[in-house]
Each structure stands twice: as structure tokens, then as C-alpha cells.
Amino acid sequence: MKGLSSLLALALLSAPSGASGAEDVTRFHQMVKEVSADRIQADIRKLAGFGTRHTLSDTHSDTRGIGAARRWIEAEFKAMNATCKNKLEVYTVSEVFHTPLDKNPRGRIPEPTEVVNVLAVQKGTLDPSRVVMMSGDIDSRISDALNGTDDSPGANDNASGMAGTMEAARVLCHHDFAGTIVYAGLSGEEQGLFGGKSVARHAKEKGWRFMGVINNDMIGNSEGINGVKNNTTARVFSEGTRAMETSQEARSRRFLGGEVDSPSRNIARLVDRLADDYIPNLDVMMIYRLDRFGRGGHHRPFNAEGLPGVRIMETNEHYDRQHQDLRNEDGRHYGDTVEYVDWEYAAKLTSLNVVTLASMAGAPPFPADVVLEGAVRPSTTLSWTLRSDQLESVKADNLKGFRIYWRYTTDAQWRFSRFVPADTRSFTLENIVIDNYFFGVASVAKDGSESPVVFPYVMGAFEKPLKKDSSQ
């Protein structure tokens, strides 16, 4: 009977309103419907039509090369303001890079080259310094990483991600959010992730409290080189531990856990949950890896600066259509051209970004200084604070409360949850033994929008808090 009582107590504590325990946010369903595959198709065709968008390509032409492409993207973001409820502040962030071949045989910028990124900023109404970013890449390449002359349409890699970012801006600029959303077109990705490096530094210089970057790189291919055709799955890649982890934090992980609970990994869990709740016929695979095996993407420079970020992309890649000269050999097509892009699939993954951005920007500030206690006790206590720079947002009545999450240590996704009111700063989960679960806390807005879960540090384990993320 005692075991049965414990199970009943666990069920009552969890009391989820849905599979995840989170509330349904009605306006998210409407946002998904507003994403247009036709507009995404038009943008991809336009970007591919610049012939090449290689970082080393022409910057003076109005019709060909990366200069024409980035100016068109900038103009499109500005044109959105004619209909946007919340106007976009559009500007560029640039930096000159040079990786001379005599000093770096693998360098891909042999001459000093200006790498220009386009940002469109939708200011938050309550907490504008709190920022979530969606990014796509402007540049493209073919077989030779230094060939900035020949045609390189880059329809899927990565006009699809750039078009998705532009479409997300079209949809979300008609809605209010507490936090700020930045829509970013990053350059120099194929030459060494240079655009992301510039913008990550820019975020720190601006003093943004960075919630995370959602990097989109190849979201339009649903047919893999392995013969699989599937438009019902997507992948999200995330780092398990942060690049800036200290030796003390590493020691903490060894004894207390947290190997799979970095801020980036908990953004990935939010993406996965939102797909289940809001995107019909889409299942997200959480890949416990920074990026694909031995490869990279534009979320990595943000991670390197200690900022959370994930990569969303297609599940089935077709390598004949990546980094290939345009040609036909032995009946096979090589090259990244528009006829192989699945517009509806690109729209589906764009919709996933839209609800993720809406949830993170719409949520109240992240819980701060989350502490976990309960060693050699029958119950577990979590406590947290809100930092002083977050209080104005809370006073503006966006905070409904907090949701405590927990899961078995072998679970990939949060399994149980408990909502607590806005004035709560500590809560004890009775008869939930700390040894058997991982725990975290998310903030919840009045409309049900949630932040990613914040993983706690353990009281008494070390002299100072661990797992704090200043960007959150």
C-alpha cells in the first residue's frame, strides 16, 4: 500500500494538462497557419537567382554575388515595416577577416574580406534587453571552398534557412512579445563561421541578456542520399556541456549530473516539446551532439562565447546537393538547385522556429539562481530568484508563475511537472527522492508561453553556485 500511495502522490503532483504538462497557447496555432510555403519558395528562388552568394564573390553588382544578396535581404526586412505591428530595426554588423594560406593551409579567406551580416531587431515590449535570435546563412559555396566566381545557387544550403528567417519575421512582427527577437542573416559561414563570430561579439557588446540562437542551416530537403523520403521529422543539435565550463563545473557534473542539461540542451527540449504540441506531423530528433559528425554550423560561435544555441535542420541530407559543382554525371545530378527543395517541408520547419521564438520571447524572465536541495531526505526542494534587472518585466504583469519539471535520469525529455504561482520562490516535491531524478524550473507567462528549463546547481556541494548562465 505504501508503494501505491507514493505512485498516487507522484501522479497528483504531475497533473499535466497535456503530454508535457504545459498549457496550450492559442495564438501559437494561428502563427503556424500564417507561415507561407509560397513566400518561402519565392525567397529561395530569389536568393538562388543571385548566381553565387560566396563570401568571396562580387559585392558591387546589383544582380549577382553576395553583395547584391545581402542588400536585397536588408531591403526586404525594411519593407516588412510597411505592414508590421512592431517595427523592425534593420542594420548590418560587419568585420574584416583574413586567413592567409601561407599561415593557414586550411584558410578560406586568402585576402582581407569584409563579412557583412544583416540583423532585423523586433524590440520586446517589457524586457527589450532579453534576446532570442533566429539565424540563417546568406553565403553559399560549391566544391572548391575558394571559388567565388562560378555559379553556386545554394538553394537548400542555405537559402532555405535564410528564407525561413525572413518568413518568421513576417509572421512574428504582427505580435507583441515581452522579450526581443533578432532575425539574423549571417555571412562567412562556409569560410569559417565568421559571421556568427562577429554577431556573437556584437550581442555581448550590446549587453543583450541572450536567451539563445536558433540556427537554421538546411531546412528544405526531405529526400536523403540514402533513398529515404520523409517530411515528418527534423533534427535539433545541441551541445551537452558548455565550451566555457570551468574545472569546478566539470567536477560538479561528475558527481551530481548535468552532462545533458546545458542551457543549449534545454532549448532543444523546448523545441522538441513545441513540435509535439503545435506542428502537425513533425517529430523532432534531439541529437546529443554539438553538430553533425565532424562538421559545423553557425550556432557554434555563440556556444564558444558561452551563449546558448542550437541548430535546426532536415533529417535526411543529400550529399550530391551540398558543396558540389553544378553538373550531371552518370545520370546523377550534382548541385544545390531549386528543383530539389521541398517548399512545404521548409515551411514546416519555419513554423517550428516561429513557435520556439514566440515561446522564448513571450515568456517572463528565466528563473535565476536555481538551487536544488534534498540529499539524504525523502523529498526534494527547489528554490530560485528573479534578478533585479528582471523585476520591471515582472511588475508589468507578464509572470503567471513557474513550472517545476523533473524526469528520470535516463529520460531524454522532461516527464513530470508541477505549476506554482508567481510569488513562489521555493517548493518542496514531497516523496520525490533527489537521487532518482533530474530537476529544473521554467517561467510561465499569462498566455502560457514558457522559457526553456533552467537546470539547478546543488546547495552545499560547493562554496559558490554552479550552472548559472549570465546570458539568461
N, C-alpha and C positions, 0 to 999 in steps of 0.2 A: 504493500500500500504506500510505503514511503516513496518508492521509486515512481509510482504512478502520480503521486502528489507533485513531485518535482517536475515531471513532464507537463502536468497541467499548468503549473506555475510558469513554465517556460512558454507555453502556448499563449497564456493570458498576457504575459509581458510583451510578446512579439506583436500580437494583434494587428497584423498588417492589413492595410486597405487594398493592397494589390500584391503582385508577386514580390515586389521589392519592399513593400511597406510604405512607399512614398505616395503622396497624393497625386491625383490626376490634375494636370494643368490644362484647362480647356483651350487656352489660346495657342498652346503648342500644336494642337491638331490643325488649327487653321493655318499656322505658319507652314506646316508641312505641305498643305494643299497649295499654298501660294508659290512654292518653288516651281519654276517653269523649265521643262526639258527643252522647249523650243528656244528660249533665251540662252540657255547654256550652249545649245548647238550653235546658235548664231555667233556667240562669243568665241567658241573654239574654232569655228571656221575663219573668223576674222583674225585671230591670233596666228593660226597656221598660214594664213594668206600673206603674212609678212615675209614669207620665204625662209628666212632664218631669224632666230632670236638669240643666236650665240652671243655670249658675253663679249667676244672679240669682233663682232660684226659691225657693220656700218651704224653710226649714230647720227648721221646728218640727213639721210634720206627721210622723206615723209611717208614712203611706201614700203621700204624694205629694211630689215635689220632691227636690232634690239632698241635703238633709239626711237624709231617710229612706233614700236610696240608699247614701250613704256609711256610714251606721250599719249598714245591712244587710251591706255588704261587710266592714266591720270585724268584725261578729259572725260572719260565715261563716269568715273567716280564723281567728278564735279557736276556732270549733267544730272546725276541722280537727285541732286538737291532741289531740282525744279519740282519734284513730287514728294520728297522725303518729309515726314513729320519732324524728324530730328536730323538737322543738317549735319553733313559730314565735313570735317576739317581735313582737306586734302593737301598733302605736301610730300616732298621727297627727302630721303636721307641718303647721302652719297659718301663714298670714301674711295680713295685711290689705292689699288693693290698691285703688287708686283712680285712674282715668284720666278726670278730669272733661272733659266735652265742650267746655267753654269754653276749655280749654287744649289739647285734643287732639281735633279734629273726628272722628278715627277711633277715639277711645277707646271701649271697650266695657264699662267699669265706672264708670258715672256717679256712683255713691255708694260710700263705703268699704264693702268687702265682704270677709269672711273666706273665703279659699280654703283648703280643708282637703283634705289628701292622706292616704291610708291606706297604711301600709307594713307588710309582714309579712317579718320577717328570719329566715332559716334560717342559723344560725351554722355556719361552717366548722369542721371538727374539728381541722385542723392550722394553718390560716393565716387566722383569722377576720377580720383587717383587710383582706384582699384580697376585693373585692366585685364581683360581676356582678349587674346588675339587669334584670328584665323589667318593662315598664310597659304599662298600658292606661289609657284615659281614662274618668273617671266621667261627665263632663258631656256634654250634648247641646245642639243648637240647631235652629231652623227658619230660615225666610227672613230674618226680622228678627233680627239678632245681639243685640238688646237685649230681645227678647220672652222673658221668664222666666215667663210665665203660661200660654200656650196649650200644647196637647199637643205634645211633642217626644220621641217614643219612642226615637229614636237606636238602633235595633236593631243595625244594622251599624256605624254611626258614633256611639259606638264601644263599644256593649255587647259587640260581638264580641271586641274586644281586651281588655276588662276580664274577660270570661268566660274567655278563653284564659289570662290571667294567673292567675286563680283555679284553673283546672284544672291548670296547670303546677305550682302549689303543692301541690295534692292528690297529684299523681304523685311529685314530687321529694322531698317531705318524708319519704318512706319510704326514702330512700337517703342514704348518707354522702358528703360532698364535702370536699375539703381546704379550699376557699375558701367564702366566704359568698355566698348567693343572697338578693337582696331582690326581693320581689314588690310592685309599686307600683301603686296606683290614684291617678292624678293628676287634679286638678281644674283648672278655669280654662283649659283648652286652647283652647276656642273664643273666649275673650275676650282671648287674647294670650299663650298658653303660660306662664301664671303659675305653675301647679303645678310644672312642670318647673324653673322658675327657683328656687323655694323648695327643692325637693328636691336640686337640684344644689349649692346653697349648703350644705344640710344635710350632704351627703356630704363636702364639704370640711371643715366644722366637726367632723365625727365622725372625721376623719383616715383615712377609707377609702382604701385603695390601689385605685383604681377601675379595674377591667378594662374596663368598658363597660356601656352601657344598650342593651337590645334593645327598642325601642319598637314596639308593635303598634297600628296605627291602621287599622281596616277590614280584617278578615281573613275576612269571611263572605260576600262577594258574588262569584259566579262567572259572572255574566251582565252583559256590558258594554252601555252605551248604543249601542255600535257594532254590536250584534247578535251579538257573539262570546260563545259559552258554552264555558268552559274551566275545569276544576278541577284542571289538571295543572301550572300554573305559578304562581309568586309573584314579587314584586319585593322587592329589598332596596336601599334608598337609602343612600348614604354620602358624606360629604364627601371631597374629594380632598386638600385642604390644610387645616390647622387654622386656626381663627379667630385664635389667639394666636401664629401664626407670626411670628418675628422677621425683620427685614430680612436678617440673616445667613443664616437658614434659607432664605429666598426665593432668595438668591444661590446657595446650595448647590444648590438644586433646578435652577436654570438650567443649571448646568454638569455636575451629577452625576446628575440624575434624582430621582425620588421624588414626582412630581406625582400619581401614582395609588397611593401607598403610605403614606398616613396610617394611624395606628392604626385609625381607623374603617373605612377601605377594606380593611384586612386582617382585620377582623372579618367584613366582608361576604364575603370569600373563604372564610373558615371556614364561614360559613352555607351558601354555595353547595356546598362540598365535602361537608358533612354531609348536605345534601339528597340528593346523589347516592348517598351511602353507606348512608343509613338510612331515607329516606322514599320508599316505593314511588310511582311515577308522579308525581313532583314535580320540576320543573326550575326552578331559581332564576335569574331575570334580575338580574344585578348592574347597577344603574343608576348611572352615574358622575355623580351629581348629589346635592346635599345633600337635596333633596326634589323633589316634583313641580314642574313649571314654574311659578314664581311663587307657590308655595304652601308651607305649613309644617307641621311636626309636632313632637311633644313630645320628640324626641331633640335638637332644635336648642338648647334652653337648656343642655344638657350640653356640646354641642360648643362653645358660646360661652364656657364656663368652661374650655375646654381638655381636656374629658373625652371619651373615645371614645364613639361611639354610632351606631346605625343604625336605620332604620325598615324593618320587615317589613310588607308589605301585599299585598292582592289585585292581580292584573294588570289586570283589566278592571273599570273603575269605571262605575257607572250614575248619572249626574248628576241624574236625576229623583228619586233616592233619597238625595240629600245636601243638607242645609241647605234643605229645602223644606217649606212649609206643607202639611199633610195635605189632599189634595183629589183630585178626578178631573176632568180637563178633556179634551174631545175624545177620549174613550176611553182616555186615558193616566192612569196612577196616579202621583201625586207624594207623596213622603214616605217616611221611613225606617222601615218597619214590618216585623214579624217574619216575615210570609209570604214575604219575598224573601231571607231569609237561608239560605244553604246550610250546614247544620249539619256535614255530613261534610267540607266544604272548610275550615270553621273549625277542625275537629279536626285536619285535616292540617297546617295552618299552626301550630297549637298544638304539635303533635308536633315540628315543625321547631325551635320555640323550646325545647322540652324538651331535645332533644339538644344544642343550642347552649349552653344554660345548664349542662348536665351536663358538657360537654367543657371549658368555660372554668373552671367551679368545681372540676372534678375534676383539672385539670391542675396540675402544680407551678408555682411562681412563674415569671413571664415571665423570659427571659434579659435581663440588664441590660447597658448599655454595649456594645452590639453594634458591632464595628468591622470595616470592610472594607478590605483592602489587596490590591494587585496591579497597580498602574499599571506599564506597560512591562515586564510579566513574562508568562511563558506560563501561569501558574497563579494562582488566587485564594485568599486566606486570610481566614477569618472568625475572630474571637475575641470572647469575651463573659465576663461575670462573673455572679455572684449577689450581690445586696447583702446587707449584714449582717442586715437585718430579715427576710430570706427564709430564713436558714440553718436556723432551727428546723424549718420545714416540710421542708427537705431532709433534716435529720437524722432526721426521722420516717419516712424510707424511702419517700416517695412518688415520688421522682425516679428514673425509669428511664434517662433520657438526653435528648438533644436531636436534633431533626431539622433539618438544613440544607436549605433549599429554594432553587431558582433557576429562572428562566424567561427566555425570550427577551423582549427589551424591548417587543415588540409583543403579547405574550401577556396575556390578561386574568387567567388563573389560573396558579398555580404548576404547572410542568410536570415538573420533576425534583426528586428528594430523596435525602438520604443520612442515615441514622441513625448517631449516635455515642454512646458510653457516657457515663454520668453524670459521670465525673471529667474529661471533656474540656472544655477551655476555649478551645481553638484548633484549627482544622482547615484543611488546605490541599486544595483541589479541583484536582488535577493536570490540566494541559492544558485547563482551563476558563478562557478569557480573560475578564477582568473587563469589557472593553468591550462584550461582546456579550450580557450577561445582567443581570438584577436578582437580588438575593440577599436572604435573610433566615433567621432561626433561630426555631424554636418549641421549647418544653419539652414533654417527654413523660412521662406518669405510668406507673406499673407496669401499670395496666389498659389503657394505650394512649390515654387522654384526652390531648388536645393543647391548648396555648394557641394563640391567633392568632399568626401570624408577626410577629416584630419586625424591622422594616426597619433596616438599619445606617446609621451615618454613615461617612465615609471618612477614614481616618488620613492626616494630613499636609495635608489640604485647607484646614483652618482651625486656629486655635490651640486651640479648645475643641470638645468633642463637640457634634454636632448630632443631631437626631432622637431625643433622649432624651425619654421621656414619664414625668414623675414619678408619674403616676397608675398606671403599670404597674410 
